[in-house]
Amino acid sequence: MKNIKNVVVIGSGFGGIAAALRLKSRGYEVTLIEKQNDLGGRARVFKKDGYIFDAGPTVITAPHLIYELFELFKKNYDDYIKIIPLKIWYQFIFDDLSKLNYGENLEELLRDIKKINKKDKDGFEKLLVESKKIFNIGFLKLADKPFHQAWYMIKQIPALIKLKSYNSVYDFVSRYIRNDKLRKAFTIHPLLVGGNPYSTTSIYALILFLERKWGVHYSMGGTGNIINALEKLMQEVGIKIIKGKEVLKINHKNKNVKSIILENNIEIKVDSLVCNADPPKVYDELIYPKIQNKLFKLKCNRLKYSMGLYVFYFGTKKKYENIEHHTIYLGKSHRKLLNKIFYTKELDDDFSYYLHRPSATDPDMAPAGKDCFYVLVPVPNNQSKINWKSQGYDFKKKVIKKLEETSMPKLSKYIEAEIFISPDYFEEKLNTKHGSGFSIEPIFTQSAYFRFHNKSELLNNLYFVGAGAHPGAGIPGVLSSAKVLDHFEI
Ligand SMILES: Cc1cc2nc3c(=O)[nH]c(=O)nc-3n(C[C@H](O)[C@H](O)[C@H](O)COP(=O)(O)OP(=O)(O)OC[C@H]3O[C@@H](n4cnc5c(N)ncnc54)[C@H](O)[C@@H]3O)c2cc1C
């Protein structure tokens, strides 16, 4: 009888869970190991005083990539999760406190764009046409394909040059949109995957069309409900799940991973290993003995990391009915702010933010008559050396003040449950290099072949899924990274 291969997956983010399920459906024996006592990684859930806070992802795009995981085992996803489309995707608030609702109704959106700047109505329509061209190649053709060989990248170069992928998202959008407010709004997407719109490759402008094609959705019960459902599915199909155990070492010999070491020196032998843990951290700290490869070391030393995130979760005694499910406030000095975050690594008081109010759609996320929120502020990652242990509380006060001035009057009077996290959380709890929110930055020189390969550059039976590997961060990205593994005999 053919021996069944034993594959271990390290990490239970969306990428790790999807990889575990895909491999199980192909007949491998799969064990998933997670450092935390709960699954989900960035998509974990915090609970306090009757409030349910999705810690990370809130915007569900391309839900079919989630449904596919159930379909692999001929299960009906409706029995596990309920994902519903939203009408208003984001409400933008600009620094003069004017607003723009950005949502599924294109006619209304074009009308509102026209009110802000007449010419930009046609510009936006052209922008969507161009975004679709990038989507057709960047997402449909390349997102779930392996980029571990140079020749494959070389083959794509003519298409990437034609799409001007070396330009930034901001350059791309500015070709079609004149108004400064609208430029800021329509270049927001890179920030959702850890990039600076002024330097992120314009490939990411595909998200503009991706949202329009498949919509923007919410998972009832929160994104955490999807993680719970996937955990149930993993149990049903026989994936072994080990929680609360950190992998401390990956042993290899003759270019093959042999085993992993957990706390208390527990050794688990593996035939193949899939890492959902942050690749720079894995290569730097877990692999033993260290691999001496000058070129790879040079690449790692030059890596640029995505920004950090400060997230403040809070419940309010009253409901803020005028706040939409998703709000994005764009500060006056947005570009200056991004320069400080990405280049000089300084904290700025004139920040932009994203505000999540799940109880706008799903009242069960908060106790009756109350509201549940998180506000996410992009900040420098921990290369900044900011001491969040001492500055975190002060920053919270600034965040509350900003919310009071721009969207939630008298907020401090109504807050009754609160938690905050800073880049320290990402570094210490989720083992992410420099506490970045989204692993390495999605710039052209760190995308596709230039990102961490899904099949390791250095070891034969080591694979990577998740934000740091191709194609990159965001739920659709990390779910696609797991699909790339379908191309390999693991
Ligand atoms: C605040 C926030 C908001 C976001 N909003 C959205 C959104 O609205 N929509 C969207 O699509 N995307 C969003 N994203 C991005 C998206 O959440 C992430 O890109 C994606 O969830 C990352 O998944 P991953 O597979 O890379 O794994 P991660 O979630 O990074 O999980 C990796 C796991 O590996 C574990 N691990 C690491 N090292 C070890 C070890 N040595 N041993 C054992 N376990 C280990 C960690 O504990 C962690 O659980 C958001 C991210 C954040 C942080």
PDBQT file of the ligand as one rigid body, heavy atoms in Angstrom, charges set to zero:
ROOT
HETATM    1  C1  LIG A 501      -6.624  44.740  11.569  1.00  0.00    +0.000 C 
HETATM    2  C2  LIG A 501      -6.642  44.063  10.207  1.00  0.00    +0.000 A 
HETATM    3  C3  LIG A 501      -7.699  44.267   9.347  1.00  0.00    +0.000 A 
HETATM    4  C4  LIG A 501      -7.752  43.607   8.112  1.00  0.00    +0.000 A 
HETATM    5  N1  LIG A 501      -8.841  43.785   7.307  1.00  0.00    +0.000 NA
HETATM    6  C5  LIG A 501      -8.978  43.004   6.203  1.00  0.00    +0.000 A 
HETATM    7  C6  LIG A 501     -10.198  42.979   5.496  1.00  0.00    +0.000 A 
HETATM    8  O1  LIG A 501     -11.153  43.676   5.866  1.00  0.00    +0.000 OA
HETATM    9  N2  LIG A 501     -10.310  42.149   4.418  1.00  0.00    +0.000 N 
HETATM   10  C7  LIG A 501      -9.271  41.349   4.013  1.00  0.00    +0.000 A 
HETATM   11  O2  LIG A 501      -9.427  40.605   3.027  1.00  0.00    +0.000 OA
HETATM   12  N3  LIG A 501      -8.093  41.361   4.673  1.00  0.00    +0.000 NA
HETATM   13  C8  LIG A 501      -7.931  42.145   5.770  1.00  0.00    +0.000 A 
HETATM   14  N4  LIG A 501      -6.779  42.106   6.494  1.00  0.00    +0.000 N 
HETATM   15  C9  LIG A 501      -5.671  41.272   6.012  1.00  0.00    +0.000 C 
HETATM   16  C10 LIG A 501      -5.916  39.806   6.322  1.00  0.00    +0.000 C 
HETATM   17  O3  LIG A 501      -6.521  39.689   7.568  1.00  0.00    +0.000 OA
HETATM   18  C11 LIG A 501      -4.612  39.046   6.375  1.00  0.00    +0.000 C 
HETATM   19  O4  LIG A 501      -3.813  39.308   5.241  1.00  0.00    +0.000 OA
HETATM   20  C12 LIG A 501      -4.852  37.543   6.467  1.00  0.00    +0.000 C 
HETATM   21  O5  LIG A 501      -5.891  37.236   7.375  1.00  0.00    +0.000 OA
HETATM   22  C13 LIG A 501      -3.566  36.905   6.913  1.00  0.00    +0.000 C 
HETATM   23  O6  LIG A 501      -3.714  35.521   6.887  1.00  0.00    +0.000 OA
HETATM   24  P1  LIG A 501      -2.445  34.583   6.901  1.00  0.00    +0.000 P 
HETATM   25  O7  LIG A 501      -2.844  33.311   6.233  1.00  0.00    +0.000 OA
HETATM   26  O8  LIG A 501      -1.258  35.292   6.340  1.00  0.00    +0.000 OA
HETATM   27  O9  LIG A 501      -2.185  34.220   8.426  1.00  0.00    +0.000 OA
HETATM   28  P2  LIG A 501      -2.148  35.072   9.765  1.00  0.00    +0.000 P 
HETATM   29  O10 LIG A 501      -3.480  35.576  10.060  1.00  0.00    +0.000 OA
HETATM   30  O11 LIG A 501      -1.014  36.000   9.752  1.00  0.00    +0.000 OA
HETATM   31  O12 LIG A 501      -1.863  33.889  10.802  1.00  0.00    +0.000 OA
HETATM   32  C14 LIG A 501      -0.619  33.284  10.961  1.00  0.00    +0.000 C 
HETATM   33  C15 LIG A 501      -0.724  32.380  12.172  1.00  0.00    +0.000 C 
HETATM   34  O13 LIG A 501       0.511  31.690  12.371  1.00  0.00    +0.000 OA
HETATM   35  C16 LIG A 501       0.719  31.554  13.762  1.00  0.00    +0.000 C 
HETATM   36  N5  LIG A 501       2.134  31.325  14.002  1.00  0.00    +0.000 N 
HETATM   37  C17 LIG A 501       3.162  32.120  13.648  1.00  0.00    +0.000 A 
HETATM   38  N6  LIG A 501       4.330  31.588  14.010  1.00  0.00    +0.000 NA
HETATM   39  C18 LIG A 501       4.036  30.411  14.615  1.00  0.00    +0.000 A 
HETATM   40  C19 LIG A 501       4.837  29.392  15.206  1.00  0.00    +0.000 A 
HETATM   41  N7  LIG A 501       6.161  29.472  15.248  1.00  0.00    +0.000 N 
HETATM   42  N8  LIG A 501       4.212  28.315  15.739  1.00  0.00    +0.000 NA
HETATM   43  C20 LIG A 501       2.842  28.198  15.689  1.00  0.00    +0.000 A 
HETATM   44  N9  LIG A 501       2.059  29.134  15.151  1.00  0.00    +0.000 NA
HETATM   45  C21 LIG A 501       2.644  30.229  14.612  1.00  0.00    +0.000 A 
HETATM   46  C22 LIG A 501       0.230  32.868  14.331  1.00  0.00    +0.000 C 
HETATM   47  O14 LIG A 501      -0.053  32.776  15.711  1.00  0.00    +0.000 OA
HETATM   48  C23 LIG A 501      -1.007  33.121  13.476  1.00  0.00    +0.000 C 
HETATM   49  O15 LIG A 501      -2.150  32.581  14.075  1.00  0.00    +0.000 OA
HETATM   50  C24 LIG A 501      -6.694  42.757   7.728  1.00  0.00    +0.000 A 
HETATM   51  C25 LIG A 501      -5.613  42.561   8.597  1.00  0.00    +0.000 A 
HETATM   52  C26 LIG A 501      -5.589  43.192   9.822  1.00  0.00    +0.000 A 
HETATM   53  C27 LIG A 501      -4.435  42.929  10.740  1.00  0.00    +0.000 C 
ENDROOT
TORSDOF 0
